[in-house]
Amino acid sequence: MKTCTKCKITKELSEYYFRKDNNKYREVCKDCFNVSMKNKRDSNIEYYREKARDDYYNNKEKHQKSSKKYREENKEELAVKNKAYRKKNKIELERKHKIYRVKNRDKICKRMRIYSKKNMDSSRFHGSLRRAKKLSSSDGSITKSGLISLREKQNYKCYSCGNHLDFNSKNKVHLDHHIPLSKGGTHTLGNVVYLCKHCNVTKHNKMPETFLLI
C-alpha cells in the first residue's frame, strides 16, 4: 500500500506507475498523474503535438511495428469500434472522402489503372458479372433514339451537378444507373441518367439519396 502525495488517498501499488529510471513507484497515483499530464498537455498543446510528430518520424519503424502489433492483437475489438464510428459519422466521412477524391483525382485514377493491370482476372470477372446483370435486367428500352431523348430531357446537362455535357467527348460523359445494378437497379431507360465523369466516379455504387447528401 502507498499514500498518494497529491490526493492523500492510500492505494494498492498497482494504482501507481513504476519508474524504470530509478526502479521506484511514483509518489502520485495513476489518476492524479494522468490528470496532471492532461492539464500539462492542454496548456501546451502545440508543443506536445510537435514533440509527438518528431518522435514518430525519428522512430517511425518502431511506431509502425507497435501499431501493427496492436491492430493484430485487438482486431475484433477495433473492427467493432470502426464500424460504429463509420455508422455514426457516415455523412461527415463521405464529405471528407469527396474532398479527397476531388483533390487527388489523377492519383486515384492512376492507382486504379495499376490495380486493374495487376488484377486482370478479378477485373474481368467483375466486368463479366456487370454485363450479366445488365442483360438479365434489361427490357430493351435503351435504344439510340431513347438515349437521344434522354439527352434532350436533361437539357444536355449532368443530372447531378448541372454542368453542361460535351457529348462529342465519350470520356467526359457517362451513362449511369440511377439505382445501381448492385443495389437491385435495372438496365432500363427509366433507370439511367447522364452524368459527367467526375460525378459518376464519385457516385460509384451509392444510392441516389446518399450521393446527393454529400
FIVEXMAR-892175 format. One line per field, with one value per residue: chain; residue in one letter; residue number from 0; x, y, z of N, C-alpha, C in turn. Coordinates in steps of 0.05 Angstrom, whole numbers. Layout:
// FIVEXMAR-892175
c <- [A|...]
r <- [A|...]
k <- [NUM|...]
npx <- [X|...]
npy <- [Y|...]
npz <- [Z|...]
capx <- [X|...]
capy <- [Y|...]
capz <- [Z|...]
cpx <- [X|...]
cpy <- [Y|...]
cpz <- [Z|...]
END
This chain:
// FIVEXMAR-892175
c <- [A|A|A|A|A|A|A|A|A|A|A|A|A|A|A|A|A|A|A|A|A|A|A|A|A|A|A|A|A|A|A|A|A|A|A|A|A|A|A|A|A|A|A|A|A|A|A|A|A|A|A|A|A|A|A|A|A|A|A|A|A|A|A|A|A|A|A|A|A|A|A|A|A|A|A|A|A|A|A|A|A|A|A|A|A|A|A|A|A|A|A|A|A|A|A|A|A|A|A|A|A|A|A|A|A|A|A|A|A|A|A|A|A|A|A|A|A|A|A|A|A|A|A|A|A|A|A|A|A|A|A|A|A|A|A|A|A|A|A|A|A|A|A|A|A|A|A|A|A|A|A|A|A|A|A|A|A|A|A|A|A|A|A|A|A|A|A|A|A|A|A|A|A|A|A|A|A|A|A|A|A|A|A|A|A|A|A|A|A|A|A|A|A|A|A|A|A|A|A|A|A|A|A|A|A|A|A|A|A|A|A|A|A|A]
r <- [M|K|T|C|T|K|C|K|I|T|K|E|L|S|E|Y|Y|F|R|K|D|N|N|K|Y|R|E|V|C|K|D|C|F|N|V|S|M|K|N|K|R|D|S|N|I|E|Y|Y|R|E|K|A|R|D|D|Y|Y|N|N|K|E|K|H|Q|K|S|S|K|K|Y|R|E|E|N|K|E|E|L|A|V|K|N|K|A|Y|R|K|K|N|K|I|E|L|E|R|K|H|K|I|Y|R|V|K|N|R|D|K|I|C|K|R|M|R|I|Y|S|K|K|N|M|D|S|S|R|F|H|G|S|L|R|R|A|K|K|L|S|S|S|D|G|S|I|T|K|S|G|L|I|S|L|R|E|K|Q|N|Y|K|C|Y|S|C|G|N|H|L|D|F|N|S|K|N|K|V|H|L|D|H|H|I|P|L|S|K|G|G|T|H|T|L|G|N|V|V|Y|L|C|K|H|C|N|V|T|K|H|N|K|M|P|E|T|F|L|L|I]
k <- [0|1|2|3|4|5|6|7|8|9|10|11|12|13|14|15|16|17|18|19|20|21|22|23|24|25|26|27|28|29|30|31|32|33|34|35|36|37|38|39|40|41|42|43|44|45|46|47|48|49|50|51|52|53|54|55|56|57|58|59|60|61|62|63|64|65|66|67|68|69|70|71|72|73|74|75|76|77|78|79|80|81|82|83|84|85|86|87|88|89|90|91|92|93|94|95|96|97|98|99|100|101|102|103|104|105|106|107|108|109|110|111|112|113|114|115|116|117|118|119|120|121|122|123|124|125|126|127|128|129|130|131|132|133|134|135|136|137|138|139|140|141|142|143|144|145|146|147|148|149|150|151|152|153|154|155|156|157|158|159|160|161|162|163|164|165|166|167|168|169|170|171|172|173|174|175|176|177|178|179|180|181|182|183|184|185|186|187|188|189|190|191|192|193|194|195|196|197|198|199|200|201|202|203|204|205|206|207|208|209|210|211|212|213]
npx <- [17|7|10|-17|15|-12|-71|-76|-95|-94|-71|-69|-6|-10|-38|-3|46|104|171|222|271|291|276|231|165|120|107|57|-10|-38|-86|-83|-34|-46|-86|-56|-18|-52|-72|-25|-11|-55|-48|-3|-9|7|62|68|44|79|124|107|101|155|178|152|170|225|228|201|197|195|147|110|113|96|43|22|25|-10|-58|-65|-70|-116|-157|-213|-240|-226|-250|-304|-308|-291|-331|-376|-361|-358|-411|-436|-413|-423|-442|-407|-357|-364|-366|-314|-285|-303|-280|-227|-224|-234|-189|-148|-155|-127|-86|-116|-141|-96|-77|-119|-116|-67|-79|-119|-89|-54|-89|-118|-151|-190|-213|-234|-271|-308|-325|-351|-391|-420|-438|-471|-511|-533|-555|-593|-628|-648|-697|-697|-708|-668|-647|-617|-648|-677|-638|-621|-667|-665|-620|-639|-680|-652|-631|-580|-546|-509|-539|-531|-495|-508|-476|-456|-456|-410|-424|-394|-348|-333|-307|-318|-371|-417|-460|-503|-528|-583|-606|-562|-538|-518|-549|-598|-620|-644|-626|-651|-687|-713|-683|-634|-586|-552|-487|-432|-363|-335|-376|-399|-357|-348|-398|-400|-424|-466|-531|-580|-602|-564|-518|-531|-530|-479]
npy <- [-24|46|117|169|229|271|267|245|195|128|75|12|-15|-25|16|55|84|52|71|62|86|97|53|55|67|118|179|199|176|137|161|215|229|223|262|308|306|311|363|390|379|401|455|465|450|454|448|395|367|376|352|299|288|293|252|208|209|204|154|120|67|36|54|39|-17|-26|-6|-41|-89|-79|-73|-125|-155|-135|-141|-156|-124|-72|-74|-73|-23|12|3|22|75|92|87|124|172|177|213|257|232|216|266|285|246|257|308|294|259|295|329|294|268|251|220|179|155|136|99|63|44|18|-22|-50|-72|-105|-141|-171|-216|-211|-162|-174|-212|-183|-148|-182|-200|-154|-144|-187|-176|-132|-153|-189|-155|-121|-89|-78|-25|13|47|77|122|129|145|192|223|224|256|305|313|321|368|370|370|352|305|306|350|391|414|432|382|352|319|303|283|223|205|242|240|201|145|131|84|101|79|35|-25|-63|-55|-72|-44|-33|-46|-5|46|80|80|102|156|214|230|274|257|263|265|214|179|194|181|126|66|85|97|141|179|179|196|248|275|287]
npz <- [0|-12|-1|-37|-55|-74|-76|-26|-14|6|-32|-71|-95|-148|-169|-180|-223|-246|-244|-288|-292|-241|-213|-178|-150|-172|-135|-137|-150|-205|-225|-208|-232|-287|-294|-283|-324|-368|-361|-367|-420|-447|-437|-466|-519|-575|-571|-551|-592|-634|-612|-609|-663|-681|-651|-674|-728|-720|-699|-733|-755|-709|-685|-724|-723|-672|-675|-713|-687|-645|-673|-694|-648|-627|-663|-672|-634|-652|-702|-690|-664|-705|-743|-716|-710|-764|-779|-745|-762|-816|-857|-852|-861|-914|-938|-929|-957|-1008|-1017|-1015|-1059|-1101|-1098|-1106|-1155|-1203|-1181|-1157|-1202|-1229|-1192|-1194|-1246|-1245|-1207|-1235|-1277|-1249|-1228|-1267|-1275|-1235|-1248|-1298|-1283|-1251|-1290|-1327|-1294|-1285|-1337|-1344|-1306|-1329|-1377|-1356|-1330|-1368|-1410|-1462|-1473|-1476|-1526|-1585|-1602|-1556|-1519|-1542|-1534|-1479|-1470|-1488|-1453|-1406|-1419|-1439|-1396|-1336|-1294|-1240|-1221|-1256|-1294|-1361|-1412|-1456|-1509|-1552|-1533|-1511|-1465|-1426|-1414|-1380|-1377|-1328|-1280|-1245|-1198|-1173|-1207|-1173|-1128|-1139|-1182|-1250|-1319|-1354|-1392|-1359|-1314|-1322|-1326|-1351|-1331|-1313|-1319|-1270|-1230|-1237|-1225|-1172|-1149|-1154|-1130|-1101|-1070|-1098|-1061|-1021|-1047|-1063|-1016|-1002]
capx <- [0|22|-7|-11|22|-30|-98|-73|-110|-77|-80|-51|17|-18|-50|19|64|131|191|244|296|301|265|213|139|117|95|28|-24|-43|-107|-72|-13|-59|-99|-34|-6|-72|-72|1|-13|-75|-37|20|-18|23|89|66|38|105|142|97|108|184|183|142|187|251|226|179|195|186|118|94|113|79|15|14|22|-35|-81|-67|-79|-143|-170|-242|-249|-223|-269|-330|-306|-290|-357|-394|-353|-366|-440|-443|-402|-425|-444|-382|-336|-369|-359|-285|-276|-308|-260|-202|-225|-231|-162|-129|-168|-107|-72|-134|-144|-71|-76|-139|-106|-46|-92|-132|-68|-43|-111|-134|-172|-211|-226|-250|-294|-328|-336|-370|-413|-436|-452|-493|-533|-546|-571|-615|-647|-655|-723|-694|-716|-645|-641|-604|-668|-685|-616|-622|-689|-656|-602|-656|-695|-634|-621|-551|-532|-504|-562|-523|-483|-520|-457|-461|-443|-399|-429|-374|-326|-344|-294|-328|-399|-422|-488|-503|-552|-592|-605|-541|-545|-511|-569|-624|-629|-647|-614|-674|-685|-724|-664|-607|-584|-526|-471|-405|-344|-329|-399|-403|-335|-353|-422|-393|-449|-483|-558|-583|-607|-539|-499|-539|-526|-450]
capy <- [0|71|140|189|255|291|264|235|170|104|56|-10|-7|-28|41|74|78|44|86|45|100|95|29|62|75|147|188|205|153|139|180|242|233|226|289|327|305|322|392|400|377|420|483|467|431|454|437|366|356|377|332|273|284|288|225|189|208|195|126|112|37|26|60|23|-44|-25|-2|-65|-109|-72|-79|-154|-166|-125|-140|-157|-100|-49|-76|-65|6|26|1|40|103|98|89|149|195|169|237|273|217|218|293|286|229|271|329|280|249|318|339|273|253|238|199|156|142|122|76|44|32|-1|-44|-66|-87|-126|-159|-173|-236|-200|-141|-187|-226|-163|-137|-201|-201|-130|-147|-207|-163|-114|-169|-201|-135|-103|-94|-69|3|31|48|102|143|134|159|220|236|229|279|329|315|332|393|366|376|330|301|312|377|411|425|424|357|352|292|296|271|200|201|261|236|174|137|119|72|118|59|17|-53|-79|-50|-80|-28|-47|-33|5|74|94|79|113|185|222|245|280|236|267|257|185|166|200|167|97|50|96|102|170|196|181|211|276|287|294]
capz <- [0|-14|0|-58|-44|-86|-65|1|-11|6|-53|-77|-112|-176|-176|-184|-245|-238|-259|-294|-289|-214|-201|-156|-158|-170|-109|-141|-162|-234|-231|-205|-252|-313|-294|-284|-351|-387|-358|-378|-449|-456|-435|-485|-539|-599|-564|-549|-619|-649|-599|-617|-692|-682|-640|-693|-752|-712|-692|-750|-757|-682|-681|-743|-713|-648|-684|-727|-666|-630|-690|-696|-622|-620|-689|-669|-619|-669|-724|-678|-659|-730|-755|-701|-716|-791|-779|-731|-776|-844|-875|-850|-874|-943|-946|-929|-978|-1033|-1019|-1021|-1087|-1119|-1096|-1114|-1176|-1220|-1165|-1153|-1228|-1235|-1175|-1203|-1271|-1236|-1194|-1256|-1292|-1232|-1221|-1291|-1273|-1218|-1263|-1319|-1270|-1244|-1315|-1338|-1275|-1291|-1363|-1340|-1292|-1349|-1395|-1341|-1321|-1390|-1423|-1489|-1477|-1481|-1554|-1594|-1601|-1528|-1507|-1553|-1519|-1451|-1471|-1491|-1428|-1386|-1429|-1444|-1371|-1317|-1277|-1212|-1216|-1273|-1313|-1389|-1421|-1483|-1520|-1572|-1519|-1497|-1439|-1407|-1409|-1371|-1374|-1301|-1270|-1223|-1176|-1182|-1212|-1149|-1107|-1149|-1204|-1276|-1343|-1370|-1398|-1336|-1292|-1330|-1328|-1360|-1311|-1321|-1310|-1242|-1214|-1239|-1210|-1144|-1141|-1153|-1129|-1079|-1077|-1105|-1038|-1006|-1063|-1064|-989|-998]
cpx <- [18|3|2|-6|4|-58|-99|-89|-91|-88|-60|-29|10|-30|-29|35|92|152|216|271|308|290|248|186|137|103|66|15|-29|-64|-97|-51|-25|-73|-78|-22|-26|-73|-47|0|-32|-65|-14|15|-1|51|88|59|64|124|134|104|138|191|175|162|216|251|203|175|185|156|101|92|94|49|5|8|-4|-59|-86|-78|-107|-160|-201|-253|-248|-243|-297|-330|-306|-317|-377|-387|-362|-396|-449|-435|-403|-425|-418|-359|-339|-361|-328|-273|-280|-287|-233|-201|-222|-202|-141|-139|-148|-93|-90|-138|-119|-69|-96|-130|-84|-58|-105|-112|-57|-64|-129|-157|-196|-227|-244|-275|-316|-341|-357|-395|-432|-451|-475|-517|-548|-565|-596|-636|-656|-682|-722|-702|-693|-637|-628|-624|-676|-664|-615|-644|-681|-637|-618|-671|-678|-622|-591|-534|-529|-528|-556|-515|-495|-501|-463|-444|-435|-402|-411|-350|-336|-332|-304|-357|-404|-452|-489|-530|-560|-592|-585|-550|-539|-531|-597|-635|-630|-633|-636|-672|-695|-705|-636|-608|-555|-512|-444|-387|-339|-352|-403|-382|-339|-377|-416|-419|-467|-512|-561|-586|-582|-520|-506|-535|-498|-442]
cpy <- [25|95|161|216|278|290|254|210|147|83|33|-1|-9|-2|63|65|72|58|68|59|99|71|34|69|106|154|194|181|158|160|209|249|239|253|311|329|317|352|405|400|398|449|487|449|430|443|407|353|354|355|304|267|278|260|204|186|199|165|113|81|25|30|44|-6|-46|-23|-28|-87|-105|-80|-109|-166|-157|-122|-138|-133|-75|-50|-66|-34|21|25|20|69|111|103|116|173|191|194|253|259|218|245|296|270|243|293|317|271|272|328|319|256|238|215|174|141|125|97|54|29|11|-26|-63|-84|-110|-147|-163|-193|-226|-179|-153|-200|-206|-150|-156|-203|-177|-133|-167|-194|-144|-130|-180|-181|-116|-111|-85|-40|22|28|75|126|150|150|188|236|242|253|305|334|328|359|394|374|351|329|309|341|399|423|415|400|359|323|284|282|248|197|220|258|206|169|121|106|87|101|38|-12|-70|-75|-57|-64|-43|-31|-26|35|91|95|88|143|191|238|253|259|238|257|226|170|170|184|137|81|59|98|132|188|200|199|241|290|297|316]
cpz <- [0|-14|-21|-46|-54|-74|-37|7|-12|-13|-56|-96|-142|-187|-180|-208|-234|-256|-263|-291|-261|-198|-177|-168|-155|-143|-112|-155|-192|-241|-230|-226|-279|-315|-297|-312|-372|-386|-370|-408|-461|-456|-455|-509|-564|-594|-564|-575|-635|-638|-608|-646|-695|-673|-660|-717|-745|-705|-707|-750|-731|-678|-700|-734|-689|-655|-697|-707|-651|-647|-692|-671|-615|-645|-687|-655|-637|-692|-714|-674|-685|-745|-742|-708|-744|-794|-767|-747|-806|-863|-875|-864|-905|-953|-949|-952|-1006|-1038|-1027|-1050|-1107|-1121|-1108|-1137|-1194|-1206|-1162|-1179|-1235|-1218|-1184|-1228|-1264|-1224|-1215|-1271|-1275|-1225|-1244|-1289|-1256|-1233|-1285|-1307|-1264|-1268|-1327|-1320|-1280|-1317|-1360|-1326|-1311|-1367|-1381|-1333|-1343|-1402|-1452|-1494|-1482|-1510|-1561|-1592|-1573|-1514|-1516|-1538|-1491|-1450|-1471|-1465|-1406|-1395|-1433|-1420|-1353|-1298|-1248|-1207|-1234|-1293|-1342|-1397|-1450|-1494|-1543|-1560|-1502|-1469|-1418|-1400|-1402|-1368|-1348|-1295|-1244|-1197|-1186|-1187|-1187|-1126|-1117|-1172|-1230|-1298|-1362|-1373|-1374|-1312|-1299|-1332|-1338|-1338|-1324|-1309|-1280|-1224|-1214|-1223|-1180|-1133|-1136|-1152|-1107|-1089|-1081|-1081|-1021|-1020|-1062|-1037|-986|-1018]
END
